[in-house]
Amino acid sequence: MPNQKTILVSLALFILISFSYLAILENAQHQIKDSWFIYFENINDDSSNFIIENYSDDTKFSWKIFVDNSLFNQGEVQVLEKNKKNVSIDKPPKGKTIKVIVSHSKEDREIYKNFE
């Protein structure tokens, strides 16, 4: 009998330690560091409104919107760390394609919408 209790306690302890270790690893992987993201506010409409999410120390972003490969609008925005900012464009562009280029530090990212 004492041998069975030792096995059960050892097994329970092993499972507890394993789950704790996996939880710590999973939490570490979900912490976003030094990165940023852009995406359209609504992918289904014809607006060019987009969102910038910032998880880096640098808070300055510049953006350009191209409609059918012609510059439509541009600007700069400040997004604090661990925040997101909606960039709204007053008048919606008319065209077949919208391309948004966002520059941050030395990196550029692009998103597109096609209406064909």
Phi and psi in radians as a Rosetta constraint file:
Dihedral C 1 N 2 CA 2 C 2 CIRCULARHARMONIC -1.092 0.35
Dihedral N 2 CA 2 C 2 N 3 CIRCULARHARMONIC -0.495 0.35
Dihedral C 2 N 3 CA 3 C 3 CIRCULARHARMONIC -1.173 0.35
Dihedral N 3 CA 3 C 3 N 4 CIRCULARHARMONIC -0.669 0.35
Dihedral C 3 N 4 CA 4 C 4 CIRCULARHARMONIC -1.171 0.35
Dihedral N 4 CA 4 C 4 N 5 CIRCULARHARMONIC -0.699 0.35
Dihedral C 4 N 5 CA 5 C 5 CIRCULARHARMONIC -1.132 0.35
Dihedral N 5 CA 5 C 5 N 6 CIRCULARHARMONIC -0.679 0.35
Dihedral C 5 N 6 CA 6 C 6 CIRCULARHARMONIC -1.113 0.35
Dihedral N 6 CA 6 C 6 N 7 CIRCULARHARMONIC -0.713 0.35
Dihedral C 6 N 7 CA 7 C 7 CIRCULARHARMONIC -1.155 0.35
Dihedral N 7 CA 7 C 7 N 8 CIRCULARHARMONIC -0.773 0.35
Dihedral C 7 N 8 CA 8 C 8 CIRCULARHARMONIC -1.131 0.35
Dihedral N 8 CA 8 C 8 N 9 CIRCULARHARMONIC -0.758 0.35
Dihedral C 8 N 9 CA 9 C 9 CIRCULARHARMONIC -1.141 0.35
Dihedral N 9 CA 9 C 9 N 10 CIRCULARHARMONIC -0.713 0.35
Dihedral C 9 N 10 CA 10 C 10 CIRCULARHARMONIC -1.129 0.35
Dihedral N 10 CA 10 C 10 N 11 CIRCULARHARMONIC -0.740 0.35
Dihedral C 10 N 11 CA 11 C 11 CIRCULARHARMONIC -1.124 0.35
Dihedral N 11 CA 11 C 11 N 12 CIRCULARHARMONIC -0.780 0.35
Dihedral C 11 N 12 CA 12 C 12 CIRCULARHARMONIC -1.107 0.35
Dihedral N 12 CA 12 C 12 N 13 CIRCULARHARMONIC -0.721 0.35
Dihedral C 12 N 13 CA 13 C 13 CIRCULARHARMONIC -1.135 0.35
Dihedral N 13 CA 13 C 13 N 14 CIRCULARHARMONIC -0.735 0.35
Dihedral C 13 N 14 CA 14 C 14 CIRCULARHARMONIC -1.073 0.35
Dihedral N 14 CA 14 C 14 N 15 CIRCULARHARMONIC -0.776 0.35
Dihedral C 14 N 15 CA 15 C 15 CIRCULARHARMONIC -1.123 0.35
Dihedral N 15 CA 15 C 15 N 16 CIRCULARHARMONIC -0.754 0.35
Dihedral C 15 N 16 CA 16 C 16 CIRCULARHARMONIC -1.071 0.35
Dihedral N 16 CA 16 C 16 N 17 CIRCULARHARMONIC -0.780 0.35
Dihedral C 16 N 17 CA 17 C 17 CIRCULARHARMONIC -1.149 0.35
Dihedral N 17 CA 17 C 17 N 18 CIRCULARHARMONIC -0.713 0.35
Dihedral C 17 N 18 CA 18 C 18 CIRCULARHARMONIC -1.101 0.35
Dihedral N 18 CA 18 C 18 N 19 CIRCULARHARMONIC -0.822 0.35
Dihedral C 18 N 19 CA 19 C 19 CIRCULARHARMONIC -1.130 0.35
Dihedral N 19 CA 19 C 19 N 20 CIRCULARHARMONIC -0.667 0.35
Dihedral C 19 N 20 CA 20 C 20 CIRCULARHARMONIC -1.123 0.35
Dihedral N 20 CA 20 C 20 N 21 CIRCULARHARMONIC -0.776 0.35
Dihedral C 20 N 21 CA 21 C 21 CIRCULARHARMONIC -1.087 0.35
Dihedral N 21 CA 21 C 21 N 22 CIRCULARHARMONIC -0.773 0.35
Dihedral C 21 N 22 CA 22 C 22 CIRCULARHARMONIC -1.148 0.35
Dihedral N 22 CA 22 C 22 N 23 CIRCULARHARMONIC -0.640 0.35
Dihedral C 22 N 23 CA 23 C 23 CIRCULARHARMONIC -1.132 0.35
Dihedral N 23 CA 23 C 23 N 24 CIRCULARHARMONIC -0.700 0.35
Dihedral C 23 N 24 CA 24 C 24 CIRCULARHARMONIC -1.149 0.35
Dihedral N 24 CA 24 C 24 N 25 CIRCULARHARMONIC -0.750 0.35
Dihedral C 24 N 25 CA 25 C 25 CIRCULARHARMONIC -1.111 0.35
Dihedral N 25 CA 25 C 25 N 26 CIRCULARHARMONIC -0.741 0.35
Dihedral C 25 N 26 CA 26 C 26 CIRCULARHARMONIC -1.129 0.35
Dihedral N 26 CA 26 C 26 N 27 CIRCULARHARMONIC -0.708 0.35
Dihedral C 26 N 27 CA 27 C 27 CIRCULARHARMONIC -1.125 0.35
Dihedral N 27 CA 27 C 27 N 28 CIRCULARHARMONIC -0.702 0.35
Dihedral C 27 N 28 CA 28 C 28 CIRCULARHARMONIC -1.149 0.35
Dihedral N 28 CA 28 C 28 N 29 CIRCULARHARMONIC -0.593 0.35
Dihedral C 28 N 29 CA 29 C 29 CIRCULARHARMONIC -1.276 0.35
Dihedral N 29 CA 29 C 29 N 30 CIRCULARHARMONIC -0.472 0.35
Dihedral C 29 N 30 CA 30 C 30 CIRCULARHARMONIC -1.491 0.35
Dihedral N 30 CA 30 C 30 N 31 CIRCULARHARMONIC -0.101 0.35
Dihedral C 30 N 31 CA 31 C 31 CIRCULARHARMONIC -1.444 0.35
Dihedral N 31 CA 31 C 31 N 32 CIRCULARHARMONIC 1.978 0.35
Dihedral C 31 N 32 CA 32 C 32 CIRCULARHARMONIC -1.493 0.35
Dihedral N 32 CA 32 C 32 N 33 CIRCULARHARMONIC 2.215 0.35
Dihedral C 32 N 33 CA 33 C 33 CIRCULARHARMONIC -2.232 0.35
Dihedral N 33 CA 33 C 33 N 34 CIRCULARHARMONIC 2.346 0.35
Dihedral C 33 N 34 CA 34 C 34 CIRCULARHARMONIC 0.924 0.35
Dihedral N 34 CA 34 C 34 N 35 CIRCULARHARMONIC 0.952 0.35
Dihedral C 34 N 35 CA 35 C 35 CIRCULARHARMONIC -2.537 0.35
Dihedral N 35 CA 35 C 35 N 36 CIRCULARHARMONIC 2.903 0.35
Dihedral C 35 N 36 CA 36 C 36 CIRCULARHARMONIC -2.652 0.35
Dihedral N 36 CA 36 C 36 N 37 CIRCULARHARMONIC 2.744 0.35
Dihedral C 36 N 37 CA 37 C 37 CIRCULARHARMONIC -2.398 0.35
Dihedral N 37 CA 37 C 37 N 38 CIRCULARHARMONIC 2.605 0.35
Dihedral C 37 N 38 CA 38 C 38 CIRCULARHARMONIC -2.286 0.35
Dihedral N 38 CA 38 C 38 N 39 CIRCULARHARMONIC 2.562 0.35
Dihedral C 38 N 39 CA 39 C 39 CIRCULARHARMONIC -2.830 0.35
Dihedral N 39 CA 39 C 39 N 40 CIRCULARHARMONIC 2.733 0.35
Dihedral C 39 N 40 CA 40 C 40 CIRCULARHARMONIC -1.260 0.35
Dihedral N 40 CA 40 C 40 N 41 CIRCULARHARMONIC 2.539 0.35
Dihedral C 40 N 41 CA 41 C 41 CIRCULARHARMONIC -1.108 0.35
Dihedral N 41 CA 41 C 41 N 42 CIRCULARHARMONIC -0.790 0.35
Dihedral C 41 N 42 CA 42 C 42 CIRCULARHARMONIC -2.437 0.35
Dihedral N 42 CA 42 C 42 N 43 CIRCULARHARMONIC 1.979 0.35
Dihedral C 42 N 43 CA 43 C 43 CIRCULARHARMONIC -1.280 0.35
Dihedral N 43 CA 43 C 43 N 44 CIRCULARHARMONIC -0.341 0.35
Dihedral C 43 N 44 CA 44 C 44 CIRCULARHARMONIC -1.582 0.35
Dihedral N 44 CA 44 C 44 N 45 CIRCULARHARMONIC -0.296 0.35
Dihedral C 44 N 45 CA 45 C 45 CIRCULARHARMONIC -1.678 0.35
Dihedral N 45 CA 45 C 45 N 46 CIRCULARHARMONIC -3.117 0.35
Dihedral C 45 N 46 CA 46 C 46 CIRCULARHARMONIC -1.702 0.35
Dihedral N 46 CA 46 C 46 N 47 CIRCULARHARMONIC 0.238 0.35
Dihedral C 46 N 47 CA 47 C 47 CIRCULARHARMONIC -1.412 0.35
Dihedral N 47 CA 47 C 47 N 48 CIRCULARHARMONIC 2.809 0.35
Dihedral C 47 N 48 CA 48 C 48 CIRCULARHARMONIC -1.886 0.35
Dihedral N 48 CA 48 C 48 N 49 CIRCULARHARMONIC 0.273 0.35
Dihedral C 48 N 49 CA 49 C 49 CIRCULARHARMONIC -1.118 0.35
Dihedral N 49 CA 49 C 49 N 50 CIRCULARHARMONIC 2.370 0.35
Dihedral C 49 N 50 CA 50 C 50 CIRCULARHARMONIC -2.459 0.35
Dihedral N 50 CA 50 C 50 N 51 CIRCULARHARMONIC 2.914 0.35
Dihedral C 50 N 51 CA 51 C 51 CIRCULARHARMONIC -2.126 0.35
Dihedral N 51 CA 51 C 51 N 52 CIRCULARHARMONIC 2.420 0.35
Dihedral C 51 N 52 CA 52 C 52 CIRCULARHARMONIC -2.012 0.35
Dihedral N 52 CA 52 C 52 N 53 CIRCULARHARMONIC 2.184 0.35
Dihedral C 52 N 53 CA 53 C 53 CIRCULARHARMONIC -1.905 0.35
Dihedral N 53 CA 53 C 53 N 54 CIRCULARHARMONIC 2.269 0.35
Dihedral C 53 N 54 CA 54 C 54 CIRCULARHARMONIC -2.069 0.35
Dihedral N 54 CA 54 C 54 N 55 CIRCULARHARMONIC 2.199 0.35
Dihedral C 54 N 55 CA 55 C 55 CIRCULARHARMONIC -2.187 0.35
Dihedral N 55 CA 55 C 55 N 56 CIRCULARHARMONIC 0.474 0.35
Dihedral C 55 N 56 CA 56 C 56 CIRCULARHARMONIC -2.089 0.35
Dihedral N 56 CA 56 C 56 N 57 CIRCULARHARMONIC 3.001 0.35
Dihedral C 56 N 57 CA 57 C 57 CIRCULARHARMONIC -1.324 0.35
Dihedral N 57 CA 57 C 57 N 58 CIRCULARHARMONIC -0.547 0.35
Dihedral C 57 N 58 CA 58 C 58 CIRCULARHARMONIC -1.363 0.35
Dihedral N 58 CA 58 C 58 N 59 CIRCULARHARMONIC 2.260 0.35
Dihedral C 58 N 59 CA 59 C 59 CIRCULARHARMONIC -1.870 0.35
Dihedral N 59 CA 59 C 59 N 60 CIRCULARHARMONIC 0.018 0.35
Dihedral C 59 N 60 CA 60 C 60 CIRCULARHARMONIC -1.685 0.35
Dihedral N 60 CA 60 C 60 N 61 CIRCULARHARMONIC 2.242 0.35
Dihedral C 60 N 61 CA 61 C 61 CIRCULARHARMONIC -2.276 0.35
Dihedral N 61 CA 61 C 61 N 62 CIRCULARHARMONIC 2.491 0.35
Dihedral C 61 N 62 CA 62 C 62 CIRCULARHARMONIC -2.145 0.35
Dihedral N 62 CA 62 C 62 N 63 CIRCULARHARMONIC 2.581 0.35
Dihedral C 62 N 63 CA 63 C 63 CIRCULARHARMONIC -2.430 0.35
Dihedral N 63 CA 63 C 63 N 64 CIRCULARHARMONIC 2.681 0.35
Dihedral C 63 N 64 CA 64 C 64 CIRCULARHARMONIC -2.387 0.35
Dihedral N 64 CA 64 C 64 N 65 CIRCULARHARMONIC 2.453 0.35
Dihedral C 64 N 65 CA 65 C 65 CIRCULARHARMONIC -2.029 0.35
Dihedral N 65 CA 65 C 65 N 66 CIRCULARHARMONIC 2.218 0.35
Dihedral C 65 N 66 CA 66 C 66 CIRCULARHARMONIC -1.969 0.35
Dihedral N 66 CA 66 C 66 N 67 CIRCULARHARMONIC 2.342 0.35
Dihedral C 66 N 67 CA 67 C 67 CIRCULARHARMONIC -2.042 0.35
Dihedral N 67 CA 67 C 67 N 68 CIRCULARHARMONIC 2.090 0.35
Dihedral C 67 N 68 CA 68 C 68 CIRCULARHARMONIC 0.889 0.35
Dihedral N 68 CA 68 C 68 N 69 CIRCULARHARMONIC 0.794 0.35
Dihedral C 68 N 69 CA 69 C 69 CIRCULARHARMONIC 1.150 0.35
Dihedral N 69 CA 69 C 69 N 70 CIRCULARHARMONIC 0.280 0.35
Dihedral C 69 N 70 CA 70 C 70 CIRCULARHARMONIC -1.996 0.35
Dihedral N 70 CA 70 C 70 N 71 CIRCULARHARMONIC 2.402 0.35
Dihedral C 70 N 71 CA 71 C 71 CIRCULARHARMONIC -1.109 0.35
Dihedral N 71 CA 71 C 71 N 72 CIRCULARHARMONIC 2.137 0.35
Dihedral C 71 N 72 CA 72 C 72 CIRCULARHARMONIC -1.766 0.35
Dihedral N 72 CA 72 C 72 N 73 CIRCULARHARMONIC -0.757 0.35
Dihedral C 72 N 73 CA 73 C 73 CIRCULARHARMONIC -2.787 0.35
Dihedral N 73 CA 73 C 73 N 74 CIRCULARHARMONIC 2.732 0.35
Dihedral C 73 N 74 CA 74 C 74 CIRCULARHARMONIC -2.672 0.35
Dihedral N 74 CA 74 C 74 N 75 CIRCULARHARMONIC 2.835 0.35
Dihedral C 74 N 75 CA 75 C 75 CIRCULARHARMONIC -3.113 0.35
Dihedral N 75 CA 75 C 75 N 76 CIRCULARHARMONIC -3.080 0.35
Dihedral C 75 N 76 CA 76 C 76 CIRCULARHARMONIC -2.260 0.35
Dihedral N 76 CA 76 C 76 N 77 CIRCULARHARMONIC 2.650 0.35
Dihedral C 76 N 77 CA 77 C 77 CIRCULARHARMONIC -2.566 0.35
Dihedral N 77 CA 77 C 77 N 78 CIRCULARHARMONIC 2.621 0.35
Dihedral C 77 N 78 CA 78 C 78 CIRCULARHARMONIC -1.950 0.35
Dihedral N 78 CA 78 C 78 N 79 CIRCULARHARMONIC 2.212 0.35
Dihedral C 78 N 79 CA 79 C 79 CIRCULARHARMONIC -2.152 0.35
Dihedral N 79 CA 79 C 79 N 80 CIRCULARHARMONIC 2.049 0.35
Dihedral C 79 N 80 CA 80 C 80 CIRCULARHARMONIC -1.167 0.35
Dihedral N 80 CA 80 C 80 N 81 CIRCULARHARMONIC 2.769 0.35
Dihedral C 80 N 81 CA 81 C 81 CIRCULARHARMONIC -1.078 0.35
Dihedral N 81 CA 81 C 81 N 82 CIRCULARHARMONIC 2.412 0.35
Dihedral C 81 N 82 CA 82 C 82 CIRCULARHARMONIC 1.092 0.35
Dihedral N 82 CA 82 C 82 N 83 CIRCULARHARMONIC 0.549 0.35
Dihedral C 82 N 83 CA 83 C 83 CIRCULARHARMONIC -2.299 0.35
Dihedral N 83 CA 83 C 83 N 84 CIRCULARHARMONIC 2.955 0.35
Dihedral C 83 N 84 CA 84 C 84 CIRCULARHARMONIC -2.310 0.35
Dihedral N 84 CA 84 C 84 N 85 CIRCULARHARMONIC 2.686 0.35
Dihedral C 84 N 85 CA 85 C 85 CIRCULARHARMONIC -2.343 0.35
Dihedral N 85 CA 85 C 85 N 86 CIRCULARHARMONIC 2.315 0.35
Dihedral C 85 N 86 CA 86 C 86 CIRCULARHARMONIC -1.580 0.35
Dihedral N 86 CA 86 C 86 N 87 CIRCULARHARMONIC 2.131 0.35
Dihedral C 86 N 87 CA 87 C 87 CIRCULARHARMONIC -1.729 0.35
Dihedral N 87 CA 87 C 87 N 88 CIRCULARHARMONIC 1.915 0.35
Dihedral C 87 N 88 CA 88 C 88 CIRCULARHARMONIC -1.778 0.35
Dihedral N 88 CA 88 C 88 N 89 CIRCULARHARMONIC 2.377 0.35
Dihedral C 88 N 89 CA 89 C 89 CIRCULARHARMONIC -1.826 0.35
Dihedral N 89 CA 89 C 89 N 90 CIRCULARHARMONIC 2.217 0.35
Dihedral C 89 N 90 CA 90 C 90 CIRCULARHARMONIC -1.069 0.35
Dihedral N 90 CA 90 C 90 N 91 CIRCULARHARMONIC -0.928 0.35
Dihedral C 90 N 91 CA 91 C 91 CIRCULARHARMONIC -1.877 0.35
Dihedral N 91 CA 91 C 91 N 92 CIRCULARHARMONIC 2.249 0.35
Dihedral C 91 N 92 CA 92 C 92 CIRCULARHARMONIC -1.223 0.35
Dihedral N 92 CA 92 C 92 N 93 CIRCULARHARMONIC 2.439 0.35
Dihedral C 92 N 93 CA 93 C 93 CIRCULARHARMONIC -1.319 0.35
Dihedral N 93 CA 93 C 93 N 94 CIRCULARHARMONIC 2.636 0.35
Dihedral C 93 N 94 CA 94 C 94 CIRCULARHARMONIC -1.896 0.35
Dihedral N 94 CA 94 C 94 N 95 CIRCULARHARMONIC 2.145 0.35
Dihedral C 94 N 95 CA 95 C 95 CIRCULARHARMONIC 3.006 0.35
Dihedral N 95 CA 95 C 95 N 96 CIRCULARHARMONIC 3.138 0.35
Dihedral C 95 N 96 CA 96 C 96 CIRCULARHARMONIC -1.558 0.35
Dihedral N 96 CA 96 C 96 N 97 CIRCULARHARMONIC -0.494 0.35
Dihedral C 96 N 97 CA 97 C 97 CIRCULARHARMONIC -2.411 0.35
Dihedral N 97 CA 97 C 97 N 98 CIRCULARHARMONIC 2.529 0.35
Dihedral C 97 N 98 CA 98 C 98 CIRCULARHARMONIC -2.138 0.35
Dihedral N 98 CA 98 C 98 N 99 CIRCULARHARMONIC 2.282 0.35
Dihedral C 98 N 99 CA 99 C 99 CIRCULARHARMONIC -2.202 0.35
Dihedral N 99 CA 99 C 99 N 100 CIRCULARHARMONIC 2.242 0.35
Dihedral C 99 N 100 CA 100 C 100 CIRCULARHARMONIC -1.970 0.35
Dihedral N 100 CA 100 C 100 N 101 CIRCULARHARMONIC 2.213 0.35
Dihedral C 100 N 101 CA 101 C 101 CIRCULARHARMONIC -2.024 0.35
Dihedral N 101 CA 101 C 101 N 102 CIRCULARHARMONIC 2.136 0.35
Dihedral C 101 N 102 CA 102 C 102 CIRCULARHARMONIC -1.996 0.35
Dihedral N 102 CA 102 C 102 N 103 CIRCULARHARMONIC 2.278 0.35
Dihedral C 102 N 103 CA 103 C 103 CIRCULARHARMONIC -1.937 0.35
Dihedral N 103 CA 103 C 103 N 104 CIRCULARHARMONIC 2.389 0.35
Dihedral C 103 N 104 CA 104 C 104 CIRCULARHARMONIC -2.557 0.35
Dihedral N 104 CA 104 C 104 N 105 CIRCULARHARMONIC 2.144 0.35
Dihedral C 104 N 105 CA 105 C 105 CIRCULARHARMONIC 0.954 0.35
Dihedral N 105 CA 105 C 105 N 106 CIRCULARHARMONIC -2.016 0.35
Dihedral C 105 N 106 CA 106 C 106 CIRCULARHARMONIC -1.937 0.35
Dihedral N 106 CA 106 C 106 N 107 CIRCULARHARMONIC 0.307 0.35
Dihedral C 106 N 107 CA 107 C 107 CIRCULARHARMONIC -2.112 0.35
Dihedral N 107 CA 107 C 107 N 108 CIRCULARHARMONIC 2.428 0.35
Dihedral C 107 N 108 CA 108 C 108 CIRCULARHARMONIC -2.032 0.35
Dihedral N 108 CA 108 C 108 N 109 CIRCULARHARMONIC 2.495 0.35
Dihedral C 108 N 109 CA 109 C 109 CIRCULARHARMONIC -2.315 0.35
Dihedral N 109 CA 109 C 109 N 110 CIRCULARHARMONIC 2.603 0.35
Dihedral C 109 N 110 CA 110 C 110 CIRCULARHARMONIC -2.244 0.35
Dihedral N 110 CA 110 C 110 N 111 CIRCULARHARMONIC 2.547 0.35
Dihedral C 110 N 111 CA 111 C 111 CIRCULARHARMONIC -2.321 0.35
Dihedral N 111 CA 111 C 111 N 112 CIRCULARHARMONIC 2.667 0.35
Dihedral C 111 N 112 CA 112 C 112 CIRCULARHARMONIC -2.310 0.35
Dihedral N 112 CA 112 C 112 N 113 CIRCULARHARMONIC 2.701 0.35
Dihedral C 112 N 113 CA 113 C 113 CIRCULARHARMONIC -2.376 0.35
Dihedral N 113 CA 113 C 113 N 114 CIRCULARHARMONIC 2.325 0.35
Dihedral C 113 N 114 CA 114 C 114 CIRCULARHARMONIC -2.029 0.35
Dihedral N 114 CA 114 C 114 N 115 CIRCULARHARMONIC 2.398 0.35
Dihedral C 114 N 115 CA 115 C 115 CIRCULARHARMONIC -2.026 0.35
Dihedral N 115 CA 115 C 115 N 116 CIRCULARHARMONIC 0.372 0.35
